[in-house]
């Protein structure tokens, strides 16, 4: 299980590097929101793999909180972007 | 059983990596949203299946199931909100067919 977890962590690190690239480069707010959402999903997968590696579910409740925070952050930022474009702010 | 669980975890992590590559290299915002949608659905589901196969506790099963259901429900809602914001912001369609503008103009 440790070898599988190490391989999965390497893959997750590659994915988070890709998401961070888009987070820094993204031309609009929506690109950054998408990258942030993907980063939170990467965090969720990482916590789940860590729970499986340690065989203890003490930190599994964190996954629920992170999933809820990801949805609330995405919806709030989408409403912010929409309202700012309605006011004619550009970008 | 642990080998199967580890394979599911590696599969989920690989799907997250694929989603990241798609987000980093796609050319349009719609294509990026299309490619990021695989991470919270199939990626997290595979990792949760691996967790449920490996761990031996009912609380673990229930929490993993709740996480998967939560992500499957909230993913399309957030994606819909974001797509509407992008559509209002760009004021232009990708191709010549703009069905939302056509429907809105025919309704009003």
N, CA and C atoms of all chains as a GROMACS GRO file, in nm:
protein
  597
    1UNK      N    1   0.083  -0.122   0.000
    1UNK     CA    2   0.000   0.000   0.000
    1UNK      C    3   0.085   0.126   0.000
    2UNK      N    4   0.203   0.118   0.066
    2UNK     CA    5   0.288   0.237   0.072
    2UNK      C    6   0.342   0.275  -0.066
    3UNK      N    7   0.377   0.173  -0.145
    3UNK     CA    8   0.428   0.203  -0.279
    3UNK      C    9   0.319   0.264  -0.366
    4UNK      N   10   0.197   0.209  -0.357
    4UNK     CA   11   0.086   0.266  -0.434
    4UNK      C   12   0.058   0.409  -0.391
    5UNK      N   13   0.063   0.432  -0.258
    5UNK     CA   14   0.037   0.568  -0.210
    5UNK      C   15   0.144   0.665  -0.257
    6UNK      N   16   0.270   0.620  -0.259
    6UNK     CA   17   0.377   0.708  -0.306
    6UNK      C   18   0.358   0.742  -0.453
    7UNK      N   19   0.323   0.641  -0.534
    7UNK     CA   20   0.300   0.666  -0.676
    7UNK      C   21   0.182   0.761  -0.697
    8UNK      N   22   0.076   0.740  -0.619
    8UNK     CA   23  -0.040   0.828  -0.631
    8UNK      C   24  -0.005   0.971  -0.589
    9UNK      N   25   0.078   0.985  -0.487
    9UNK     CA   26   0.117   1.120  -0.446
    9UNK      C   27   0.201   1.189  -0.553
   10UNK      N   28   0.286   1.112  -0.621
   10UNK     CA   29   0.365   1.172  -0.730
   10UNK      C   30   0.272   1.221  -0.841
   11UNK      N   31   0.172   1.138  -0.876
   11UNK     CA   32   0.078   1.179  -0.980
   11UNK      C   33  -0.001   1.303  -0.938
   12UNK      N   34  -0.042   1.307  -0.810
   12UNK     CA   35  -0.116   1.424  -0.761
   12UNK      C   36  -0.029   1.549  -0.761
   13UNK      N   37   0.101   1.531  -0.734
   13UNK     CA   38   0.191   1.647  -0.738
   13UNK      C   39   0.202   1.702  -0.879
   14UNK      N   40   0.209   1.612  -0.979
   14UNK     CA   41   0.210   1.659  -1.117
   14UNK      C   42   0.082   1.733  -1.153
   15UNK      N   43  -0.031   1.679  -1.110
   15UNK     CA   44  -0.158   1.746  -1.137
   15UNK      C   45  -0.167   1.882  -1.072
   16UNK      N   46  -0.118   1.892  -0.947
   16UNK     CA   47  -0.127   2.022  -0.879
   16UNK      C   48  -0.032   2.124  -0.943
   17UNK      N   49   0.080   2.077  -0.997
   17UNK     CA   50   0.168   2.171  -1.069
   17UNK      C   51   0.096   2.226  -1.192
   18UNK      N   52   0.024   2.139  -1.264
   18UNK     CA   53  -0.052   2.185  -1.380
   18UNK      C   54  -0.160   2.285  -1.339
   19UNK      N   55  -0.232   2.255  -1.230
   19UNK     CA   56  -0.336   2.348  -1.184
   19UNK      C   57  -0.277   2.480  -1.140
   20UNK      N   58  -0.159   2.476  -1.076
   20UNK     CA   59  -0.095   2.600  -1.032
   20UNK      C   60  -0.049   2.684  -1.150
   21UNK      N   61  -0.004   2.615  -1.257
   21UNK     CA   62   0.033   2.689  -1.379
   21UNK      C   63  -0.086   2.767  -1.432
   22UNK      N   64  -0.202   2.700  -1.436
   22UNK     CA   65  -0.320   2.769  -1.487
   22UNK      C   66  -0.366   2.877  -1.389
   23UNK      N   67  -0.344   2.854  -1.260
   23UNK     CA   68  -0.383   2.955  -1.160
   23UNK      C   69  -0.300   3.082  -1.176
   24UNK      N   70  -0.174   3.069  -1.211
   24UNK     CA   71  -0.092   3.189  -1.226
   24UNK      C   72  -0.109   3.252  -1.362
   25UNK      N   73  -0.130   3.170  -1.466
   25UNK     CA   74  -0.132   3.224  -1.602
   25UNK      C   75  -0.269   3.269  -1.646
   26UNK      N   76  -0.376   3.211  -1.586
   26UNK     CA   77  -0.511   3.225  -1.639
   26UNK      C   78  -0.551   3.366  -1.675
   27UNK      N   79  -0.595   3.390  -1.795
   27UNK     CA   80  -0.623   3.528  -1.834
   27UNK      C   81  -0.745   3.588  -1.765
   28UNK      N   82  -0.844   3.508  -1.732
   28UNK     CA   83  -0.965   3.564  -1.672
   28UNK      C   84  -0.986   3.506  -1.532
   29UNK      N   85  -1.088   3.560  -1.463
   29UNK     CA   86  -1.118   3.509  -1.329
   29UNK      C   87  -1.165   3.364  -1.336
   30UNK      N   88  -1.241   3.332  -1.441
   30UNK     CA   89  -1.299   3.198  -1.450
   30UNK      C   90  -1.190   3.091  -1.461
   31UNK      N   91  -1.081   3.123  -1.531
   31UNK     CA   92  -0.971   3.027  -1.539
   31UNK      C   93  -0.912   3.001  -1.401
   32UNK      N   94  -0.900   3.109  -1.324
   32UNK     CA   95  -0.841   3.091  -1.190
   32UNK      C   96  -0.936   3.016  -1.098
   33UNK      N   97  -1.067   3.040  -1.116
   33UNK     CA   98  -1.164   2.965  -1.036
   33UNK      C   99  -1.157   2.817  -1.069
   34UNK      N  100  -1.145   2.784  -1.196
   34UNK     CA  101  -1.135   2.644  -1.237
   34UNK      C  102  -1.009   2.580  -1.179
   35UNK      N  103  -0.898   2.654  -1.186
   35UNK     CA  104  -0.772   2.599  -1.133
   35UNK      C  105  -0.780   2.579  -0.982
   36UNK      N  106  -0.847   2.673  -0.913
   36UNK     CA  107  -0.861   2.659  -0.768
   36UNK      C  108  -0.948   2.539  -0.733
   37UNK      N  109  -1.054   2.519  -0.811
   37UNK     CA  110  -1.141   2.404  -0.790
   37UNK      C  111  -1.063   2.274  -0.808
   38UNK      N  112  -0.982   2.268  -0.913
   38UNK     CA  113  -0.901   2.150  -0.936
   38UNK      C  114  -0.800   2.127  -0.825
   39UNK      N  115  -0.744   2.236  -0.772
   39UNK     CA  116  -0.649   2.221  -0.661
   39UNK      C  117  -0.717   2.165  -0.538
   40UNK      N  118  -0.840   2.210  -0.511
   40UNK     CA  119  -0.911   2.157  -0.394
   40UNK      C  120  -0.946   2.009  -0.414
   41UNK      N  121  -0.978   1.971  -0.537
   41UNK     CA  122  -1.004   1.830  -0.564
   41UNK      C  123  -0.876   1.748  -0.544
   42UNK      N  124  -0.762   1.806  -0.582
   42UNK     CA  125  -0.635   1.738  -0.558
   42UNK      C  126  -0.610   1.719  -0.409
   43UNK      N  127  -0.645   1.822  -0.330
   43UNK     CA  128  -0.630   1.812  -0.184
   43UNK      C  129  -0.720   1.703  -0.129
   44UNK      N  130  -0.843   1.695  -0.180
   44UNK     CA  131  -0.936   1.590  -0.135
   44UNK      C  132  -0.878   1.452  -0.163
   45UNK      N  133  -0.826   1.432  -0.284
   45UNK     CA  134  -0.768   1.302  -0.318
   45UNK      C  135  -0.647   1.273  -0.230
   46UNK      N  136  -0.566   1.374  -0.203
   46UNK     CA  137  -0.448   1.353  -0.119
   46UNK      C  138  -0.484   1.313   0.022
   47UNK      N  139  -0.586   1.378   0.079
   47UNK     CA  140  -0.627   1.342   0.215
   47UNK      C  141  -0.682   1.200   0.217
   48UNK      N  142  -0.759   1.162   0.114
   48UNK     CA  143  -0.813   1.026   0.111
   48UNK      C  144  -0.702   0.923   0.102
   49UNK      N  145  -0.600   0.950   0.020
   49UNK     CA  146  -0.490   0.855   0.006
   49UNK      C  147  -0.411   0.846   0.137
   50UNK      N  148  -0.397   0.959   0.204
   50UNK     CA  149  -0.326   0.958   0.332
   50UNK      C  150  -0.403   0.878   0.437
   51UNK      N  151  -0.536   0.894   0.437
   51UNK     CA  152  -0.620   0.816   0.529
   51UNK      C  153  -0.603   0.667   0.503
   52UNK      N  154  -0.599   0.629   0.374
   52UNK     CA  155  -0.583   0.487   0.343
   52UNK      C  156  -0.444   0.437   0.382
   53UNK      N  157  -0.345   0.521   0.367
   53UNK     CA  158  -0.209   0.477   0.399
   53UNK      C  159  -0.191   0.458   0.549
   54UNK      N  160  -0.252   0.549   0.627
   54UNK     CA  161  -0.237   0.537   0.771
   54UNK      C  162  -0.338   0.443   0.834
   55UNK      N  163  -0.443   0.406   0.759
   55UNK     CA  164  -0.550   0.318   0.811
   55UNK      C  165  -0.616   0.376   0.936
   56UNK      N  166  -0.635   0.506   0.939
   56UNK     CA  167  -0.708   0.568   1.050
   56UNK      C  168  -0.794   0.679   0.993
   57UNK      N  169  -0.919   0.684   1.037
   57UNK     CA  170  -1.016   0.773   0.973
   57UNK      C  171  -1.031   0.904   1.048
   58UNK      N  172  -0.931   0.941   1.128
   58UNK     CA  173  -0.947   1.063   1.208
   58UNK      C  174  -0.950   1.188   1.120
   59UNK      N  175  -0.880   1.186   1.008
   59UNK     CA  176  -0.876   1.306   0.924
   59UNK      C  177  -0.967   1.294   0.803
   60UNK      N  178  -1.062   1.199   0.807
   60UNK     CA  179  -1.149   1.182   0.691
   60UNK      C  180  -1.261   1.287   0.688
   61UNK      N  181  -1.296   1.342   0.805
   61UNK     CA  182  -1.400   1.444   0.807
   61UNK      C  183  -1.356   1.574   0.739
   62UNK      N  184  -1.225   1.594   0.734
   62UNK     CA  185  -1.172   1.713   0.666
   62UNK      C  186  -1.211   1.715   0.518
   63UNK      N  187  -1.224   1.594   0.462
   63UNK     CA  188  -1.258   1.585   0.319
   63UNK      C  189  -1.394   1.646   0.292
   64UNK      N  190  -1.489   1.619   0.382
   64UNK     CA  191  -1.623   1.677   0.365
   64UNK      C  192  -1.618   1.830   0.370
   65UNK      N  193  -1.540   1.883   0.464
   65UNK     CA  194  -1.531   2.028   0.477
   65UNK      C  195  -1.468   2.090   0.353
   66UNK      N  196  -1.363   2.025   0.302
   66UNK     CA  197  -1.295   2.080   0.184
   66UNK      C  198  -1.387   2.074   0.062
   67UNK      N  199  -1.465   1.965   0.050
   67UNK     CA  200  -1.557   1.955  -0.064
   67UNK      C  201  -1.664   2.063  -0.058
   68UNK      N  202  -1.716   2.088   0.063
   68UNK     CA  203  -1.818   2.192   0.077
   68UNK      C  204  -1.757   2.331   0.051
   69UNK      N  205  -1.636   2.354   0.099
   69UNK     CA  206  -1.570   2.483   0.077
   69UNK      C  207  -1.541   2.504  -0.071
   70UNK      N  208  -1.509   2.396  -0.143
   70UNK     CA  209  -1.483   2.409  -0.287
   70UNK      C  210  -1.608   2.455  -0.360
   71UNK      N  211  -1.722   2.394  -0.327
   71UNK     CA  212  -1.846   2.432  -0.396
   71UNK      C  213  -1.885   2.576  -0.362
   72UNK      N  214  -1.877   2.612  -0.233
   72UNK     CA  215  -1.918   2.747  -0.194
   72UNK      C  216  -1.826   2.851  -0.257
   73UNK      N  217  -1.695   2.822  -0.258
   73UNK     CA  218  -1.602   2.916  -0.320
   73UNK      C  219  -1.626   2.934  -0.468
   74UNK      N  220  -1.653   2.821  -0.538
   74UNK     CA  221  -1.679   2.830  -0.681
   74UNK      C  222  -1.804   2.913  -0.710
   75UNK      N  223  -1.911   2.886  -0.634
   75UNK     CA  224  -2.036   2.958  -0.664
   75UNK      C  225  -2.024   3.106  -0.629
   76UNK      N  226  -1.959   3.137  -0.518
   76UNK     CA  227  -1.946   3.278  -0.480
   76UNK      C  228  -1.859   3.354  -0.580
   77UNK      N  229  -1.749   3.291  -0.624
   77UNK     CA  230  -1.663   3.359  -0.720
   77UNK      C  231  -1.730   3.372  -0.856
   78UNK      N  232  -1.816   3.273  -0.891
   78UNK     CA  233  -1.889   3.286  -1.018
   78UNK      C  234  -1.989   3.400  -1.012
   79UNK      N  235  -2.058   3.413  -0.898
   79UNK     CA  236  -2.151   3.526  -0.884
   79UNK      C  237  -2.076   3.659  -0.887
   80UNK      N  238  -1.958   3.662  -0.825
   80UNK     CA  239  -1.878   3.785  -0.825
   80UNK      C  240  -1.836   3.823  -0.967
   81UNK      N  241  -1.791   3.723  -1.043
   81UNK     CA  242  -1.747   3.752  -1.180
   81UNK      C  243  -1.864   3.798  -1.265
   82UNK      N  244  -1.982   3.735  -1.245
   82UNK     CA  245  -2.097   3.773  -1.326
   82UNK      C  246  -2.142   3.915  -1.292
   83UNK      N  247  -2.145   3.947  -1.164
   83UNK     CA  248  -2.190   4.080  -1.125
   83UNK      C  249  -2.093   4.187  -1.172
   84UNK      N  250  -1.964   4.157  -1.167
   84UNK     CA  251  -1.867   4.256  -1.211
   84UNK      C  252  -1.875   4.280  -1.361
   85UNK      N  253  -1.908   4.173  -1.436
   85UNK     CA  254  -1.922   4.194  -1.580
   85UNK      C  255  -2.052   4.267  -1.612
   86UNK      N  256  -2.155   4.253  -1.527
   86UNK     CA  257  -2.280   4.327  -1.553
   86UNK      C  258  -2.261   4.476  -1.530
   87UNK      N  259  -2.172   4.512  -1.437
   87UNK     CA  260  -2.148   4.653  -1.413
   87UNK      C  261  -2.059   4.717  -1.518
   88UNK      N  262  -2.016   4.637  -1.614
   88UNK     CA  263  -1.935   4.692  -1.723
   88UNK      C  264  -1.792   4.717  -1.684
   89UNK      N  265  -1.739   4.633  -1.597
   89UNK     CA  266  -1.604   4.654  -1.551
   89UNK      C  267  -1.498   4.605  -1.648
   90UNK      N  268  -1.539   4.527  -1.747
   90UNK     CA  269  -1.441   4.475  -1.842
   90UNK      C  270  -1.373   4.352  -1.789
   91UNK      N  271  -1.256   4.322  -1.842
   91UNK     CA  272  -1.180   4.202  -1.809
   91UNK      C  273  -1.261   4.077  -1.838
   92UNK      N  274  -0.669  -0.772  -0.153
   92UNK     CA  275  -0.762  -0.657  -0.154
   92UNK      C  276  -0.687  -0.525  -0.153
   93UNK      N  277  -0.573  -0.524  -0.084
   93UNK     CA  278  -0.497  -0.400  -0.077
   93UNK      C  279  -0.440  -0.361  -0.213
   94UNK      N  280  -0.406  -0.462  -0.292
   94UNK     CA  281  -0.352  -0.433  -0.425
   94UNK      C  282  -0.459  -0.367  -0.512
   95UNK      N  283  -0.582  -0.419  -0.503
   95UNK     CA  284  -0.691  -0.360  -0.582
   95UNK      C  285  -0.719  -0.216  -0.536
   96UNK      N  286  -0.718  -0.197  -0.403
   96UNK     CA  287  -0.741  -0.063  -0.350
   96UNK      C  288  -0.631   0.033  -0.396
   97UNK      N  289  -0.506  -0.013  -0.393
   97UNK     CA  290  -0.396   0.072  -0.439
   97UNK      C  291  -0.407   0.104  -0.587
   98UNK      N  292  -0.452   0.007  -0.666
   98UNK     CA  293  -0.468   0.033  -0.810
   98UNK      C  294  -0.578   0.137  -0.833
   99UNK      N  295  -0.687   0.129  -0.755
   99UNK     CA  296  -0.793   0.229  -0.768
   99UNK      C  297  -0.740   0.368  -0.731
  100UNK      N  298  -0.656   0.374  -0.628
  100UNK     CA  299  -0.602   0.505  -0.586
  100UNK      C  300  -0.510   0.563  -0.693
  101UNK      N  301  -0.426   0.476  -0.750
  101UNK     CA  302  -0.336   0.524  -0.855
  101UNK      C  303  -0.417   0.568  -0.977
  102UNK      N  304  -0.526   0.496  -1.006
  102UNK     CA  305  -0.612   0.536  -1.118
  102UNK      C  306  -0.674   0.674  -1.093
  103UNK      N  307  -0.724   0.696  -0.971
  103UNK     CA  308  -0.782   0.826  -0.940
  103UNK      C  309  -0.681   0.938  -0.948
  104UNK      N  310  -0.561   0.913  -0.896
  104UNK     CA  311  -0.457   1.016  -0.903
  104UNK      C  312  -0.416   1.044  -1.046
  105UNK      N  313  -0.411   0.938  -1.130
  105UNK     CA  314  -0.379   0.958  -1.270
  105UNK      C  315  -0.487   1.039  -1.340
  106UNK      N  316  -0.613   1.019  -1.300
  106UNK     CA  317  -0.721   1.098  -1.361
  106UNK      C  318  -0.710   1.245  -1.321
  107UNK      N  319  -0.669   1.270  -1.196
  107UNK     CA  320  -0.649   1.409  -1.154
  107UNK      C  321  -0.534   1.471  -1.234
  108UNK      N  322  -0.430   1.392  -1.257
  108UNK     CA  323  -0.318   1.443  -1.338
  108UNK      C  324  -0.363   1.474  -1.481
  109UNK      N  325  -0.447   1.386  -1.536
  109UNK     CA  326  -0.497   1.409  -1.672
  109UNK      C  327  -0.580   1.537  -1.678
  110UNK      N  328  -0.663   1.556  -1.575
  110UNK     CA  329  -0.743   1.679  -1.569
  110UNK      C  330  -0.653   1.802  -1.559
  111UNK      N  331  -0.545   1.791  -1.482
  111UNK     CA  332  -0.453   1.903  -1.471
  111UNK      C  333  -0.384   1.936  -1.602
  112UNK      N  334  -0.344   1.831  -1.674
  112UNK     CA  335  -0.281   1.854  -1.804
  112UNK      C  336  -0.380   1.920  -1.899
  113UNK      N  337  -0.505   1.873  -1.894
  113UNK     CA  338  -0.607   1.932  -1.981
  113UNK      C  339  -0.632   2.078  -1.947
  114UNK      N  340  -0.633   2.110  -1.817
  114UNK     CA  341  -0.655   2.249  -1.778
  114UNK      C  342  -0.537   2.336  -1.819
  115UNK      N  343  -0.417   2.282  -1.805
  115UNK     CA  344  -0.300   2.364  -1.835
  115UNK      C  345  -0.281   2.385  -1.984
  116UNK      N  346  -0.328   2.294  -2.068
  116UNK     CA  347  -0.293   2.301  -2.209
  116UNK      C  348  -0.409   2.330  -2.303
  117UNK      N  349  -0.533   2.339  -2.252
  117UNK     CA  350  -0.644   2.368  -2.343
  117UNK      C  351  -0.641   2.514  -2.385
  118UNK      N  352  -0.706   2.543  -2.495
  118UNK     CA  353  -0.692   2.676  -2.555
  118UNK      C  354  -0.810   2.767  -2.522
  119UNK      N  355  -0.919   2.708  -2.472
  119UNK     CA  356  -1.038   2.790  -2.449
  119UNK      C  357  -1.089   2.764  -2.309
  120UNK      N  358  -1.166   2.860  -2.257
  120UNK     CA  359  -1.220   2.844  -2.122
  120UNK      C  360  -1.320   2.730  -2.116
  121UNK      N  361  -1.396   2.711  -2.223
  121UNK     CA  362  -1.493   2.602  -2.224
  121UNK      C  363  -1.423   2.466  -2.226
  122UNK      N  364  -1.314   2.458  -2.302
  122UNK     CA  365  -1.238   2.332  -2.307
  122UNK      C  366  -1.174   2.304  -2.172
  123UNK      N  367  -1.132   2.409  -2.101
  123UNK     CA  368  -1.074   2.388  -1.968
  123UNK      C  369  -1.179   2.336  -1.870
  124UNK      N  370  -1.300   2.396  -1.878
  124UNK     CA  371  -1.405   2.348  -1.788
  124UNK      C  372  -1.445   2.204  -1.822
  125UNK      N  373  -1.439   2.171  -1.951
  125UNK     CA  374  -1.469   2.034  -1.992
  125UNK      C  375  -1.368   1.936  -1.935
  126UNK      N  376  -1.240   1.974  -1.938
  126UNK     CA  377  -1.138   1.878  -1.896
  126UNK      C  378  -1.120   1.874  -1.745
  127UNK      N  379  -1.159   1.980  -1.673
  127UNK     CA  380  -1.145   1.975  -1.528
  127UNK      C  381  -1.258   1.894  -1.466
  128UNK      N  382  -1.365   1.868  -1.539
  128UNK     CA  383  -1.480   1.800  -1.481
  128UNK      C  384  -1.451   1.654  -1.451
  129UNK      N  385  -1.343   1.598  -1.505
  129UNK     CA  386  -1.314   1.457  -1.478
  129UNK      C  387  -1.257   1.438  -1.339
  130UNK      N  388  -1.194   1.542  -1.282
  130UNK     CA  389  -1.126   1.525  -1.153
  130UNK      C  390  -1.223   1.504  -1.037
  131UNK      N  391  -1.327   1.589  -1.019
  131UNK     CA  392  -1.413   1.564  -0.904
  131UNK      C  393  -1.512   1.450  -0.925
  132UNK      N  394  -1.533   1.402  -1.045
  132UNK     CA  395  -1.628   1.294  -1.064
  132UNK      C  396  -1.558   1.158  -1.063
  133UNK      N  397  -1.485   1.128  -1.168
  133UNK     CA  398  -1.427   0.993  -1.178
  133UNK      C  399  -1.303   0.978  -1.092
  134UNK      N  400  -1.225   1.086  -1.078
  134UNK     CA  401  -1.102   1.076  -0.999
  134UNK      C  402  -1.131   1.052  -0.852
  135UNK      N  403  -1.215   1.139  -0.794
  135UNK     CA  404  -1.247   1.125  -0.652
  135UNK      C  405  -1.326   0.997  -0.628
  136UNK      N  406  -1.411   0.956  -0.723
  136UNK     CA  407  -1.484   0.831  -0.706
  136UNK      C  408  -1.390   0.711  -0.702
  137UNK      N  409  -1.288   0.710  -0.788
  137UNK     CA  410  -1.194   0.598  -0.785
  137UNK      C  411  -1.117   0.594  -0.653
  138UNK      N  412  -1.072   0.712  -0.607
  138UNK     CA  413  -0.997   0.716  -0.481
  138UNK      C  414  -1.086   0.672  -0.365
  139UNK      N  415  -1.214   0.712  -0.368
  139UNK     CA  416  -1.305   0.674  -0.260
  139UNK      C  417  -1.334   0.524  -0.264
  140UNK      N  418  -1.342   0.466  -0.384
  140UNK     CA  419  -1.362   0.320  -0.394
  140UNK      C  420  -1.240   0.248  -0.337
  141UNK      N  421  -1.122   0.299  -0.367
  141UNK     CA  422  -1.001   0.240  -0.310
  141UNK      C  423  -0.999   0.250  -0.159
  142UNK      N  424  -1.042   0.365  -0.107
  142UNK     CA  425  -1.047   0.384   0.039
  142UNK      C  426  -1.146   0.287   0.103
  143UNK      N  427  -1.263   0.271   0.039
  143UNK     CA  428  -1.365   0.183   0.096
  143UNK      C  429  -1.322   0.037   0.087
  144UNK      N  430  -1.240   0.002  -0.013
  144UNK     CA  431  -1.193  -0.136  -0.021
  144UNK      C  432  -1.087  -0.165   0.082
  145UNK      N  433  -1.010  -0.063   0.119
  145UNK     CA  434  -0.896  -0.088   0.208
  145UNK      C  435  -0.932  -0.073   0.355
  146UNK      N  436  -1.012   0.030   0.386
  146UNK     CA  437  -1.031   0.062   0.528
  146UNK      C  438  -1.148  -0.021   0.582
  147UNK      N  439  -1.141  -0.056   0.709
  147UNK     CA  440  -1.241  -0.144   0.768
  147UNK      C  441  -1.320  -0.069   0.875
  148UNK      N  442  -1.402   0.024   0.833
  148UNK     CA  443  -1.486   0.091   0.933
  148UNK      C  444  -1.607   0.148   0.863
  149UNK      N  445  -1.720   0.139   0.929
  149UNK     CA  446  -1.845   0.186   0.869
  149UNK      C  447  -1.844   0.338   0.853
  150UNK      N  448  -1.784   0.408   0.949
  150UNK     CA  449  -1.775   0.553   0.937
  150UNK      C  450  -1.697   0.593   0.813
  151UNK      N  451  -1.592   0.517   0.784
  151UNK     CA  452  -1.515   0.545   0.663
  151UNK      C  453  -1.596   0.526   0.537
  152UNK      N  454  -1.675   0.417   0.531
  152UNK     CA  455  -1.761   0.395   0.414
  152UNK      C  456  -1.858   0.512   0.395
  153UNK      N  457  -1.925   0.547   0.507
  153UNK     CA  458  -2.031   0.649   0.498
  153UNK      C  459  -1.971   0.783   0.458
  154UNK      N  460  -1.856   0.818   0.516
  154UNK     CA  461  -1.796   0.947   0.482
  154UNK      C  462  -1.751   0.952   0.336
  155UNK      N  463  -1.691   0.843   0.289
  155UNK     CA  464  -1.648   0.840   0.149
  155UNK      C  465  -1.768   0.850   0.056
  156UNK      N  466  -1.877   0.779   0.091
  156UNK     CA  467  -1.999   0.785   0.010
  156UNK      C  468  -2.056   0.927   0.008
  157UNK      N  469  -2.056   0.992   0.126
  157UNK     CA  470  -2.108   1.129   0.133
  157UNK      C  471  -2.024   1.225   0.050
  158UNK      N  472  -1.892   1.207   0.054
  158UNK     CA  473  -1.805   1.294  -0.025
  158UNK      C  474  -1.833   1.278  -0.174
  159UNK      N  475  -1.847   1.152  -0.217
  159UNK     CA  476  -1.872   1.128  -0.360
  159UNK      C  477  -2.006   1.188  -0.402
  160UNK      N  478  -2.110   1.166  -0.319
  160UNK     CA  479  -2.241   1.221  -0.354
  160UNK      C  480  -2.237   1.374  -0.357
  161UNK      N  481  -2.168   1.432  -0.258
  161UNK     CA  482  -2.160   1.579  -0.251
  161UNK      C  483  -2.090   1.635  -0.374
  162UNK      N  484  -1.980   1.571  -0.415
  162UNK     CA  485  -1.908   1.623  -0.531
  162UNK      C  486  -1.987   1.600  -0.660
  163UNK      N  487  -2.058   1.487  -0.668
  163UNK     CA  488  -2.137   1.461  -0.790
  163UNK      C  489  -2.254   1.558  -0.801
  164UNK      N  490  -2.308   1.604  -0.687
  164UNK     CA  491  -2.422   1.695  -0.693
  164UNK      C  492  -2.375   1.839  -0.717
  165UNK      N  493  -2.271   1.880  -0.644
  165UNK     CA  494  -2.231   2.020  -0.652
  165UNK      C  495  -2.145   2.052  -0.774
  166UNK      N  496  -2.086   1.952  -0.837
  166UNK     CA  497  -2.001   1.980  -0.953
  166UNK      C  498  -2.075   2.043  -1.069
  167UNK      N  499  -2.187   1.985  -1.117
  167UNK     CA  500  -2.260   2.048  -1.227
  167UNK      C  501  -2.319   2.184  -1.191
  168UNK      N  502  -2.360   2.201  -1.063
  168UNK     CA  503  -2.419   2.330  -1.024
  168UNK      C  504  -2.314   2.441  -1.033
  169UNK      N  505  -2.198   2.416  -0.975
  169UNK     CA  506  -2.091   2.516  -0.982
  169UNK      C  507  -2.045   2.541  -1.124
  170UNK      N  508  -2.039   2.434  -1.203
  170UNK     CA  509  -1.998   2.448  -1.342
  170UNK      C  510  -2.098   2.531  -1.421
  171UNK      N  511  -2.228   2.511  -1.390
  171UNK     CA  512  -2.332   2.588  -1.458
  171UNK      C  513  -2.321   2.737  -1.423
  172UNK      N  514  -2.301   2.767  -1.294
  172UNK     CA  515  -2.287   2.907  -1.252
  172UNK      C  516  -2.167   2.972  -1.321
  173UNK      N  517  -2.058   2.899  -1.325
  173UNK     CA  518  -1.936   2.955  -1.384
  173UNK      C  519  -1.952   2.974  -1.536
  174UNK      N  520  -2.019   2.879  -1.600
  174UNK     CA  521  -2.040   2.892  -1.745
  174UNK      C  522  -2.128   3.012  -1.778
  175UNK      N  523  -2.230   3.035  -1.691
  175UNK     CA  524  -2.315   3.152  -1.717
  175UNK      C  525  -2.237   3.282  -1.700
  176UNK      N  526  -2.151   3.286  -1.597
  176UNK     CA  527  -2.069   3.405  -1.578
  176UNK      C  528  -1.976   3.428  -1.696
  177UNK      N  529  -1.917   3.318  -1.745
  177UNK     CA  530  -1.826   3.331  -1.860
  177UNK      C  531  -1.902   3.378  -1.984
  178UNK      N  532  -2.023   3.325  -2.002
  178UNK     CA  533  -2.102   3.363  -2.119
  178UNK      C  534  -2.140   3.510  -2.115
  179UNK      N  535  -2.181   3.558  -1.997
  179UNK     CA  536  -2.218   3.701  -1.986
  179UNK      C  537  -2.095   3.790  -2.001
  180UNK      N  538  -1.980   3.737  -1.963
  180UNK     CA  539  -1.860   3.819  -1.966
  180UNK      C  540  -1.804   3.832  -2.107
  181UNK      N  541  -1.805   3.721  -2.181
  181UNK     CA  542  -1.740   3.723  -2.311
  181UNK      C  543  -1.826   3.786  -2.418
  182UNK      N  544  -1.958   3.773  -2.403
  182UNK     CA  545  -2.051   3.831  -2.499
  182UNK      C  546  -2.030   3.780  -2.640
  183UNK      N  547  -1.978   3.660  -2.654
  183UNK     CA  548  -1.959   3.606  -2.788
  183UNK      C  549  -1.959   3.455  -2.778
  184UNK      N  550  -2.005   3.391  -2.882
  184UNK     CA  551  -2.008   3.246  -2.884
  184UNK      C  552  -1.883   3.192  -2.952
  185UNK      N  553  -1.857   3.065  -2.931
  185UNK     CA  554  -1.739   3.006  -2.993
  185UNK      C  555  -1.761   2.984  -3.142
  186UNK      N  556  -1.879   2.936  -3.177
  186UNK     CA  557  -1.908   2.915  -3.319
  186UNK      C  558  -2.029   3.000  -3.357
  187UNK      N  559  -2.082   2.974  -3.474
  187UNK     CA  560  -2.187   3.062  -3.525
  187UNK      C  561  -2.322   3.036  -3.458
  188UNK      N  562  -2.337   2.923  -3.391
  188UNK     CA  563  -2.465   2.891  -3.330
  188UNK      C  564  -2.463   2.938  -3.185
  189UNK      N  565  -2.556   3.026  -3.149
  189UNK     CA  566  -2.566   3.075  -3.012
  189UNK      C  567  -2.709   3.046  -2.964
  190UNK      N  568  -2.728   2.930  -2.904
  190UNK     CA  569  -2.864   2.885  -2.875
  190UNK      C  570  -2.925   2.960  -2.758
  191UNK      N  571  -2.841   3.000  -2.662
  191UNK     CA  572  -2.896   3.071  -2.547
  191UNK      C  573  -2.951   3.208  -2.588
  192UNK      N  574  -2.877   3.280  -2.670
  192UNK     CA  575  -2.925   3.410  -2.717
  192UNK      C  576  -3.050   3.395  -2.804
  193UNK      N  577  -3.053   3.288  -2.883
  193UNK     CA  578  -3.170   3.265  -2.968
  193UNK      C  579  -3.293   3.236  -2.883
  194UNK      N  580  -3.277   3.154  -2.781
  194UNK     CA  581  -3.391   3.121  -2.695
  194UNK      C  582  -3.436   3.243  -2.616
  195UNK      N  583  -3.341   3.321  -2.566
  195UNK     CA  584  -3.380   3.438  -2.488
  195UNK      C  585  -3.451   3.541  -2.574
  196UNK      N  586  -3.407   3.557  -2.697
  196UNK     CA  587  -3.472   3.655  -2.784
  196UNK      C  588  -3.610   3.606  -2.828
  197UNK      N  589  -3.628   3.474  -2.840
  197UNK     CA  590  -3.759   3.424  -2.879
  197UNK      C  591  -3.856   3.424  -2.761
  198UNK      N  592  -3.805   3.417  -2.640
  198UNK     CA  593  -3.894   3.420  -2.523
  198UNK      C  594  -3.944   3.560  -2.494
  199UNK      N  595  -3.859   3.656  -2.506
  199UNK     CA  596  -3.897   3.792  -2.469
  199UNK      C  597  -3.965   3.866  -2.583
   0.00000   0.00000   0.00000
